[in-house]
C-alpha cells in the first residue's frame, strides 16, 4: 500500500483494530445449522402461501420496483391495498408503509415530535429509535428500563425546568435483546395524565402476541395519542414496516417526512407479501398457538435442567458477560449444528455480552432439547 493510500484509510484500520482487540469485530456469516437466531418467528419467510402470492402478483403484472417515491409514480395499488387492510386488521384509523422498521422509526421521530417537545426513551430501545431522536427536533432523555415511575419523574423534572411542549414516550412492546415486555397499561395512563403521545415499536410482538397476532398494542389501537410501528420483516416474514396512527398524523408524515418523500417506494411485491402475511395470521391461527406452545416448552425445559429463564417470550437471552467468551460459546454451538450468534456491545450494555436464542417455528421440540443439552455441555453448567 502506498503511503498516500495508507494515510487515507489509517483511521479506519485503527478503528477496526480496536474492535478486534475488544472482541467486537463483526463479520458476515452464511446461513448454516438449525435456526435459533432469526426473527422469522412464524416461519412465514419461506411459507408456500407467501411464495404463491408473490408469484401470482408477478404473473398479473405487478412490477418488481416502484420506480419512484410514493408522491410521484411510485404509489402503487399494492401499497394502498396493504395500508387499507393493515389499518382494518390492526384496528387503527390509518396505516403507512415504509421500507424497513429502521426507516419507520427514524422517519416518525424526525417528523412528528417538534422543536420544544420532549422524547422520553426507554434506555433499551432500538438503535433506530435512538438515532431518530438524535436527528430530530425535540429534546430527548432516557428513562430507566421498563420503569414507569422513571418515565413519570423524567416528565415531571422536565416540566419543572420549564419544558412547555408535547411529551412523546417511546418504548418497544417486547425488547429485542432481553425478551421482556413493556408495561403498556401504565405507560398509557402516564401519557393520558400528561397529554402525551405514546409511540410503541412492536417489532418483535407483531404476529406473535395479541388476538390473531395484532400485537401487544391491539387493545389500545385507534387512540389519538398512540403511534405504533409494526415491523413486517420478522414474524410477518417479508420486509418493511407499517406505521399505524390517526389520519392527521399520517397526512403530516406524507407531507413532511423526508424519509418518505425522498425515498423510492418499497417494492410492490413486498406489499403483496405483507398483505398475504396478514391474511395468514387471520386464516392460520395455529401458527401463533404452535409458537406459544414451543416457547412454553423451551422455558419448561430450561427449568428442568436447573436453569432460570431470563424472559417469558420467544427471545431467550443467555448472559455470558465477557465478549470473547460469548463469541467462543457461539462458535462452539455453531460447530455442533445450531445457528446461535453472540451479541456484544454496543448492541447490548457493556459487560452483558450474550447469546440471543430465538425460538421460531423453524425448529421442533427435539431441536430445542438438543440445543439446551449442547449449551449445558459447552458451558459445563446449567442453562441460566
C-alpha positions as CSV (number, residue, x, y, z in Angstrom):
1,X,0.0,0.0,0.0
2,X,1.5,3.4,-1.0
3,X,1.9,6.0,1.8
4,X,-0.8,8.3,0.4
5,X,-3.4,5.5,0.4
6,X,-2.3,4.3,3.8
7,X,-2.9,7.8,5.2
8,X,-6.4,7.9,3.8
9,X,-7.5,4.6,5.4
10,X,-5.4,4.7,8.5
11,X,-8.2,5.9,10.8
12,X,-10.5,3.0,9.6
13,X,-7.8,0.4,10.1
14,X,-7.2,1.8,13.6
15,X,-10.9,1.7,14.5
16,X,-11.2,-1.9,13.2
17,X,-8.1,-3.0,15.1
18,X,-9.6,-1.5,18.3
19,X,-12.8,-3.5,17.7
20,X,-10.8,-6.7,17.1
21,X,-8.8,-6.1,20.4
22,X,-12.1,-5.8,22.3
23,X,-13.6,-8.9,20.6
24,X,-16.2,-6.8,18.9
25,X,-15.2,-7.0,15.3
26,X,-18.2,-8.0,13.2
27,X,-18.2,-10.1,10.0
28,X,-20.8,-11.6,7.8
29,X,-21.6,-15.3,8.1
30,X,-23.7,-17.5,5.8
31,X,-26.8,-19.3,7.0
32,X,-25.9,-22.7,8.4
33,X,-27.3,-25.0,11.0
34,X,-30.6,-25.2,12.9
35,X,-32.2,-21.7,13.2
36,X,-32.0,-20.4,16.7
37,X,-31.1,-16.8,15.6
38,X,-33.6,-15.5,13.1
39,X,-36.7,-13.3,13.8
40,X,-38.8,-15.5,11.4
41,X,-40.9,-16.4,14.3
42,X,-43.9,-17.9,12.4
43,X,-41.8,-19.4,9.6
44,X,-43.5,-17.3,7.1
45,X,-40.4,-16.2,5.2
46,X,-40.4,-19.4,3.2
47,X,-44.1,-20.3,3.5
48,X,-45.7,-21.7,0.3
49,X,-48.6,-19.2,0.5
50,X,-46.1,-16.3,0.6
51,X,-44.3,-17.6,-2.5
52,X,-47.5,-18.2,-4.3
53,X,-48.9,-14.7,-3.6
54,X,-45.7,-13.1,-4.9
55,X,-45.6,-15.4,-7.9
56,X,-49.3,-14.7,-8.8
57,X,-48.7,-11.0,-8.5
58,X,-45.7,-11.2,-10.9
59,X,-47.9,-13.1,-13.4
60,X,-50.6,-10.5,-13.0
61,X,-48.1,-7.8,-14.0
62,X,-47.1,-6.3,-10.6
63,X,-43.8,-4.5,-11.1
64,X,-40.7,-5.5,-9.1
65,X,-39.8,-1.9,-8.4
66,X,-42.0,1.0,-7.7
67,X,-40.0,3.3,-9.9
68,X,-40.2,6.4,-7.8
69,X,-41.3,7.8,-4.5
70,X,-44.9,7.4,-3.4
71,X,-45.6,11.1,-4.1
72,X,-44.5,10.6,-7.7
73,X,-45.4,7.5,-9.8
74,X,-44.2,5.1,-7.1
75,X,-47.6,5.0,-5.4
76,X,-48.9,1.6,-6.5
77,X,-52.3,-0.1,-5.9
78,X,-50.5,-2.8,-3.9
79,X,-49.2,-0.2,-1.4
80,X,-52.7,1.2,-0.9
81,X,-54.4,-2.2,-0.6
82,X,-51.9,-3.2,2.0
83,X,-52.4,0.0,4.0
84,X,-56.2,-0.3,3.9
85,X,-56.0,-4.0,5.0
86,X,-53.4,-3.2,7.7
87,X,-55.5,-0.4,9.2
88,X,-58.5,-2.7,9.4
89,X,-56.5,-5.6,10.7
90,X,-54.8,-3.6,13.5
91,X,-57.8,-1.6,14.4
92,X,-56.2,1.8,13.5
93,X,-57.6,4.7,11.6
94,X,-54.8,4.6,9.0
95,X,-51.5,2.9,8.2
96,X,-48.5,4.0,6.2
97,X,-45.9,1.6,4.7
98,X,-42.2,2.2,4.9
99,X,-39.2,0.2,3.5
100,X,-37.9,-1.1,6.9
101,X,-38.5,-0.9,10.6
102,X,-35.4,1.2,11.0
103,X,-36.6,3.7,8.4
104,X,-40.1,3.8,10.0
105,X,-38.7,4.6,13.5
106,X,-36.3,7.2,12.2
107,X,-39.0,8.7,10.0
108,X,-41.6,9.1,12.7
109,X,-39.1,10.6,15.3
110,X,-37.6,13.1,12.9
111,X,-41.0,14.3,11.7
112,X,-43.8,14.2,14.3
113,X,-42.1,15.4,17.5
114,X,-41.5,19.2,17.1
115,X,-39.0,21.7,18.5
116,X,-39.8,22.3,22.1
117,X,-41.2,18.8,22.6
118,X,-39.6,16.1,24.8
119,X,-38.9,12.5,23.9
120,X,-38.7,10.0,26.8
121,X,-36.9,7.0,25.6
122,X,-36.7,3.7,27.4
123,X,-32.9,3.0,28.0
124,X,-33.0,-0.2,25.9
125,X,-34.9,1.0,22.8
126,X,-33.7,0.0,19.3
127,X,-30.8,1.9,17.7
128,X,-33.2,3.2,15.1
129,X,-35.3,5.0,17.8
130,X,-32.2,6.4,19.5
131,X,-30.8,7.7,16.2
132,X,-34.2,9.1,15.1
133,X,-34.3,11.0,18.4
134,X,-30.8,12.3,17.9
135,X,-31.6,13.5,14.4
136,X,-34.9,15.1,15.3
137,X,-36.0,18.5,16.5
138,X,-37.2,17.5,20.0
139,X,-35.1,17.2,23.2
140,X,-34.7,13.6,24.4
141,X,-34.0,12.0,27.7
142,X,-33.8,8.4,28.9
143,X,-35.9,6.6,31.5
144,X,-34.8,3.5,33.3
145,X,-35.8,0.3,31.5
146,X,-39.4,-0.7,32.0
147,X,-39.7,1.7,34.9
148,X,-43.0,3.7,34.7
149,X,-42.1,5.8,37.7
150,X,-38.8,6.8,36.0
151,X,-40.9,7.9,33.0
152,X,-43.2,10.0,35.3
153,X,-40.2,11.5,37.1
154,X,-38.5,12.4,33.8
155,X,-41.6,14.2,32.6
156,X,-42.1,16.0,35.9
157,X,-38.4,17.1,36.1
158,X,-38.6,18.5,32.5
159,X,-41.8,20.5,33.3
160,X,-40.2,21.9,36.5
161,X,-37.2,23.0,34.4
162,X,-39.6,25.0,32.1
163,X,-40.5,22.4,29.4
164,X,-43.6,23.6,27.6
165,X,-44.0,21.3,24.6
166,X,-45.6,17.9,24.0
167,X,-44.2,14.8,25.5
168,X,-43.6,11.6,23.5
169,X,-43.0,8.4,25.4
170,X,-41.1,5.9,23.2
171,X,-40.8,2.2,24.0
172,X,-40.7,-1.3,22.5
173,X,-43.6,-3.6,23.4
174,X,-41.2,-6.6,23.5
175,X,-37.5,-5.9,23.9
176,X,-35.3,-7.5,21.2
177,X,-32.3,-8.4,23.3
178,X,-33.8,-9.1,26.7
179,X,-37.2,-10.6,25.7
180,X,-39.2,-8.7,28.3
181,X,-42.4,-6.7,27.9
182,X,-43.1,-3.0,28.4
183,X,-45.8,-2.0,31.0
184,X,-48.1,-0.6,28.3
185,X,-51.1,-0.1,30.5
186,X,-49.1,2.0,32.9
187,X,-47.4,4.0,30.2
188,X,-50.7,4.8,28.5
189,X,-52.1,6.1,31.8
190,X,-49.0,8.3,32.1
191,X,-49.5,9.5,28.5
192,X,-53.1,10.4,29.3
193,X,-52.2,12.2,32.5
194,X,-49.6,14.3,30.8
195,X,-51.5,14.9,27.5
196,X,-48.6,13.0,25.8
197,X,-48.1,10.6,22.9
198,X,-47.0,7.0,23.3
199,X,-45.0,5.5,20.4
200,X,-44.6,1.8,20.5
201,X,-42.3,-0.3,18.4
202,X,-44.0,-3.7,18.0
203,X,-41.1,-5.2,16.0
204,X,-40.9,-8.5,18.0
205,X,-44.6,-8.7,19.0
206,X,-46.5,-8.2,15.8
207,X,-47.7,-11.6,14.6
208,X,-46.7,-13.3,17.8
209,X,-48.9,-11.6,20.5
210,X,-52.4,-10.3,20.6
211,X,-55.6,-11.6,19.0
212,X,-54.6,-13.0,15.6
213,X,-51.1,-11.6,16.1
214,X,-52.2,-7.9,16.2
215,X,-49.5,-7.2,18.7
216,X,-49.5,-6.1,22.4
217,X,-51.0,-2.7,21.5
218,X,-54.1,-4.3,20.0
219,X,-56.4,-3.3,22.9
220,X,-55.3,0.3,22.6
221,X,-55.1,0.8,18.8
222,X,-57.2,3.7,17.5
223,X,-56.4,6.1,20.3
224,X,-55.4,9.6,19.2
225,X,-52.3,9.6,21.3
226,X,-50.9,6.3,20.1
227,X,-48.5,5.7,17.2
228,X,-47.4,2.1,16.5
229,X,-44.7,0.7,14.3
230,X,-45.4,-2.9,13.1
231,X,-42.3,-4.4,11.5
232,X,-43.0,-6.7,8.6
233,X,-39.6,-8.4,8.3
234,X,-39.8,-10.5,11.4
235,X,-42.9,-12.6,12.3
236,X,-44.6,-11.4,9.0
237,X,-41.8,-13.0,7.0
238,X,-41.4,-10.2,4.5
239,X,-39.8,-6.7,4.8
240,X,-40.8,-3.1,5.5
241,X,-42.9,-1.6,8.4
242,X,-46.4,-0.3,8.9
243,X,-47.0,2.8,11.0
244,X,-50.5,3.0,12.4
245,X,-51.8,6.3,13.5
246,X,-54.6,8.8,13.1
247,X,-55.3,10.3,9.7
248,X,-53.9,13.7,10.8
249,X,-50.6,12.2,11.7
250,X,-50.5,10.1,8.6
251,X,-51.2,13.1,6.4
252,X,-48.5,15.0,8.3
253,X,-46.0,12.2,7.5
254,X,-46.9,12.2,3.9
255,X,-46.4,15.9,3.6
256,X,-43.4,16.5,5.9
257,X,-41.5,13.2,6.4
258,X,-38.3,13.3,4.4
259,X,-37.5,9.6,4.5
260,X,-41.0,9.0,3.0
261,X,-41.0,11.9,0.5
262,X,-37.5,11.4,-0.9
263,X,-37.2,7.6,-0.9
264,X,-38.2,5.3,-3.7
265,X,-41.3,3.4,-2.5
266,X,-40.9,-0.2,-1.3
267,X,-41.3,-2.9,-3.9
268,X,-45.0,-3.5,-4.7
269,X,-44.2,-7.2,-4.5
270,X,-43.2,-6.7,-0.8
271,X,-46.5,-5.1,-0.2
272,X,-48.2,-8.1,-1.7
273,X,-46.2,-10.4,0.6
274,X,-47.0,-8.4,3.7
275,X,-50.7,-8.4,2.8
276,X,-50.6,-12.2,2.4
277,X,-48.9,-12.5,5.8
278,X,-51.8,-10.5,7.4
279,X,-54.2,-12.9,5.8
280,X,-52.3,-15.9,7.0
281,X,-52.4,-14.6,10.6
282,X,-56.2,-14.5,10.3
283,X,-56.7,-17.8,8.5
284,X,-54.0,-19.9,10.1
285,X,-54.2,-19.1,13.9
286,X,-52.5,-22.4,14.6
287,X,-49.1,-20.9,13.8
288,X,-49.4,-18.5,16.7
289,X,-50.6,-21.2,19.0
290,X,-47.8,-23.6,18.0
291,X,-45.2,-20.9,18.7
292,X,-46.7,-20.2,22.1
293,X,-46.6,-23.9,22.9
294,X,-42.9,-24.1,21.7
295,X,-42.0,-21.1,23.9
296,X,-43.7,-22.6,26.9
297,X,-41.9,-25.9,26.2
298,X,-38.5,-24.3,26.0
299,X,-38.9,-22.4,29.3
300,X,-40.0,-25.6,31.0
301,X,-37.0,-27.5,29.6
302,X,-34.7,-24.8,30.9
303,X,-36.3,-25.2,34.3
304,X,-35.9,-29.0,34.2
305,X,-32.2,-28.5,33.7
306,X,-31.9,-26.4,36.8
307,X,-31.8,-23.1,34.9
308,X,-33.7,-19.9,35.2
309,X,-35.2,-18.2,32.1
310,X,-34.4,-14.5,31.8
311,X,-37.6,-13.9,29.8
312,X,-41.0,-15.3,29.2
313,X,-41.0,-14.8,25.5
314,X,-39.6,-16.3,22.3
315,X,-36.4,-14.3,22.8
316,X,-34.2,-16.1,25.4
317,X,-31.0,-14.2,26.4
318,X,-28.1,-16.3,27.8
319,X,-25.9,-13.7,29.5
320,X,-22.2,-14.5,29.3
321,X,-20.7,-11.1,30.2
322,X,-17.3,-11.3,28.5
323,X,-17.2,-10.5,24.8
324,X,-14.6,-13.2,23.9
325,X,-16.3,-15.9,25.9
326,X,-19.7,-15.2,24.4
327,X,-18.2,-15.5,20.9
328,X,-16.3,-18.7,21.7
329,X,-19.5,-20.2,23.1
330,X,-21.5,-19.2,20.0
331,X,-18.8,-20.7,17.7
332,X,-18.9,-24.0,19.7
333,X,-22.7,-24.3,19.3
334,X,-22.4,-23.4,15.6
335,X,-19.9,-26.2,15.2
336,X,-22.5,-28.6,16.7
337,X,-25.1,-27.5,14.1
338,X,-27.0,-24.8,16.0
339,X,-27.1,-21.4,14.4
340,X,-26.8,-19.2,17.5
341,X,-24.9,-15.9,17.4
342,X,-23.1,-13.8,20.1
343,X,-24.3,-10.3,20.8
344,X,-21.8,-7.8,22.1
345,X,-21.7,-4.1,23.0
346,X,-22.8,-1.6,21.8
347,X,-25.9,-3.6,20.8
348,X,-26.2,-4.6,24.5
349,X,-24.8,-2.8,27.5
350,X,-21.1,-3.3,28.3
351,X,-20.5,-6.4,30.4
352,X,-23.6,-8.2,29.2
353,X,-22.4,-9.9,26.1
354,X,-24.7,-12.8,25.4
355,X,-26.2,-15.5,23.3
356,X,-29.6,-14.3,21.9
357,X,-31.6,-17.5,21.5
358,X,-34.6,-17.1,19.2
359,X,-37.5,-19.5,19.2
360,X,-39.3,-19.9,15.9
361,X,-41.5,-22.4,14.0
362,X,-38.4,-23.3,12.0
363,X,-37.4,-25.7,14.9
364,X,-39.2,-28.5,16.7
365,X,-39.2,-29.6,20.4
366,X,-36.4,-32.1,19.8
367,X,-34.3,-29.4,18.4
368,X,-34.8,-27.3,21.5
369,X,-33.9,-30.2,23.8
370,X,-30.7,-30.9,21.8
371,X,-29.7,-27.2,21.8
372,X,-30.2,-26.9,25.5
373,X,-28.2,-30.0,26.2
374,X,-25.4,-28.8,23.9
375,X,-25.4,-25.4,25.7
376,X,-25.0,-27.1,29.1
377,X,-22.2,-29.3,27.8
378,X,-20.4,-26.4,26.3
379,X,-20.7,-24.2,29.4
380,X,-20.2,-27.2,31.8
381,X,-23.0,-26.0,33.9
382,X,-26.8,-25.3,33.9
383,X,-28.6,-23.1,31.5
384,X,-29.4,-19.8,33.1
